């Protein structure tokens, strides 16, 4: 099992808890900057992207990142846009149900990736407004890194409101 022992119930609860009060361009860039701060502090060789819908508003590759990471990011983004859920949740739900996610949704693996690291940026009362995308770590770590970034953003927003 490559999903870190997550259950779909845990991941669904995580999405219900990590809801942003707002997510505009400034917020999306701040989320990207928080990700870079944490990744630099830990010397992580990752690529980070933040999107508002399909608009890429923040993208960076840190030292040691690989040239295939943008392709992974694009494939993860398509999953979040198609489902409104994290790529890890979609993978875990498919494993729990014993289904082939790609066949079930009729979406090709060449353009969609149910590998951890694609996280929805949901806004209270509005739903999916953006996506945080991480690539370069094992998928469980990509997902957990994204959770840390969103949690830190929420902590900072809480301090300023």
C-alpha positions as CSV (number, residue, x, y, z in Angstrom):
1,X,0.0,0.0,0.0
2,X,1.5,3.3,-1.1
3,X,-1.1,5.6,0.6
4,X,0.4,5.9,4.1
5,X,-2.5,4.2,5.8
6,X,-4.9,7.0,5.1
7,X,-8.6,6.2,5.0
8,X,-11.1,8.0,2.8
9,X,-12.9,9.1,6.0
10,X,-9.7,10.8,7.4
11,X,-9.1,12.5,4.1
12,X,-12.7,13.7,3.7
13,X,-12.6,15.2,7.2
14,X,-9.3,16.9,6.4
15,X,-10.9,18.6,3.4
16,X,-13.8,19.7,5.6
17,X,-11.5,21.2,8.2
18,X,-9.0,22.9,5.9
19,X,-11.4,25.4,4.4
20,X,-10.1,28.8,3.6
21,X,-12.1,32.0,4.6
22,X,-11.2,33.4,1.1
23,X,-8.8,32.6,-1.7
24,X,-8.0,35.5,-4.1
25,X,-4.8,36.1,-6.1
26,X,-3.0,37.5,-3.1
27,X,-3.9,34.5,-1.0
28,X,-2.8,32.0,-3.7
29,X,0.6,33.7,-4.0
30,X,0.9,33.7,-0.2
31,X,0.2,30.0,-0.2
32,X,2.9,29.4,-2.7
33,X,5.4,31.6,-0.8
34,X,4.6,29.6,2.4
35,X,5.3,26.4,0.5
36,X,8.7,27.8,-0.7
37,X,9.6,28.9,2.9
38,X,9.0,25.5,4.3
39,X,10.6,23.6,1.4
40,X,13.7,25.8,1.5
41,X,14.0,25.4,5.2
42,X,13.9,21.6,4.7
43,X,16.0,21.6,1.5
44,X,13.3,19.8,-0.5
45,X,13.8,19.3,-4.2
46,X,10.2,19.9,-5.2
47,X,8.1,21.8,-7.6
48,X,5.2,23.9,-6.2
49,X,2.3,25.3,-8.1
50,X,-0.9,27.2,-7.0
51,X,-3.8,27.7,-9.3
52,X,-7.0,29.6,-9.2
53,X,-9.2,27.4,-11.4
54,X,-7.0,26.6,-14.3
55,X,-5.0,29.8,-14.0
56,X,-1.5,29.1,-12.8
57,X,-0.7,32.0,-10.5
58,X,2.4,30.6,-8.7
59,X,5.0,28.2,-9.9
60,X,8.5,27.4,-8.8
61,X,11.0,24.6,-8.9
62,X,13.5,24.4,-6.1
63,X,17.1,23.2,-6.4
64,X,17.2,19.5,-7.2
65,X,13.7,19.5,-8.7
66,X,13.2,17.3,-11.8
67,X,12.1,18.3,-15.3
68,X,9.1,15.8,-15.2
69,X,7.5,17.5,-12.2
70,X,5.4,20.0,-14.2
71,X,3.9,17.1,-16.0
72,X,2.9,15.4,-12.8
73,X,1.6,18.7,-11.5
74,X,-0.6,19.1,-14.6
75,X,-2.0,15.6,-14.3
76,X,-2.7,16.0,-10.5
77,X,-4.4,19.4,-11.2
78,X,-6.8,17.7,-13.7
79,X,-7.9,15.2,-11.1
80,X,-8.7,18.0,-8.5
81,X,-10.6,20.0,-11.2
82,X,-12.5,16.9,-12.3
83,X,-13.5,15.7,-8.8
84,X,-13.1,18.7,-6.4
85,X,-11.0,16.4,-4.1
86,X,-7.4,15.8,-3.3
87,X,-5.5,13.4,-5.5
88,X,-4.8,11.3,-2.3
89,X,-8.5,11.1,-1.4
90,X,-9.3,9.9,-5.0
91,X,-6.5,7.3,-4.8
92,X,-7.6,6.0,-1.4
93,X,-11.3,5.8,-2.4
94,X,-10.4,3.8,-5.5
95,X,-8.2,1.4,-3.5
96,X,-10.9,1.0,-0.8
97,X,-13.5,0.3,-3.4
98,X,-11.2,-2.0,-5.4
99,X,-11.9,-0.1,-8.6
100,X,-9.7,1.3,-11.4
101,X,-10.1,5.0,-11.0
102,X,-9.2,5.8,-14.6
103,X,-11.8,3.3,-16.0
104,X,-14.5,4.4,-13.6
105,X,-14.1,8.1,-14.5
106,X,-13.2,7.5,-18.1
107,X,-10.2,9.7,-17.7
108,X,-6.8,8.6,-19.1
109,X,-3.8,8.0,-16.9
110,X,-1.7,9.9,-19.4
111,X,-3.5,13.2,-18.5
112,X,-4.6,12.5,-14.9
113,X,-2.7,11.3,-11.9
114,X,-4.2,10.0,-8.6
115,X,-0.9,10.4,-6.8
116,X,-0.7,12.5,-3.6
117,X,0.2,16.2,-3.9
118,X,-2.9,17.8,-5.5
119,X,-5.0,19.5,-2.9
120,X,-8.1,21.5,-3.3
121,X,-8.3,25.1,-2.0
122,X,-11.9,25.2,-0.8
123,X,-13.4,28.4,0.4
124,X,-16.3,28.7,2.9
125,X,-19.6,28.9,1.1
126,X,-18.0,28.8,-2.3
127,X,-16.3,25.4,-2.7
128,X,-13.3,24.8,-4.9
129,X,-11.5,28.0,-5.7
130,X,-8.0,26.8,-6.3
131,X,-5.4,24.0,-6.1
132,X,-2.1,23.6,-4.3
133,X,0.1,21.2,-6.2
134,X,3.3,19.6,-4.9
135,X,5.6,17.2,-6.8
136,X,8.9,15.7,-6.1
137,X,8.5,13.7,-2.9
138,X,6.9,10.2,-2.4
139,X,3.2,10.8,-2.8
140,X,2.3,10.5,0.9
141,X,4.9,13.2,1.7
142,X,3.7,15.4,-1.2
143,X,0.2,15.3,0.3
144,X,1.4,15.8,3.9
145,X,3.6,18.7,2.8
146,X,0.5,20.3,1.1
147,X,-1.5,19.9,4.4
148,X,1.3,21.6,6.3
149,X,1.2,24.6,3.9
150,X,-2.5,25.0,4.0
151,X,-2.5,24.7,7.8
152,X,0.2,27.4,8.1
153,X,-1.7,29.7,5.7
154,X,-4.9,29.2,7.9
155,X,-2.9,30.0,11.0
156,X,-1.5,33.2,9.5
157,X,-4.9,34.3,8.2
158,X,-6.4,33.7,11.7
159,X,-3.7,36.0,13.2
160,X,-4.6,38.8,10.8
161,X,-8.4,38.6,10.9
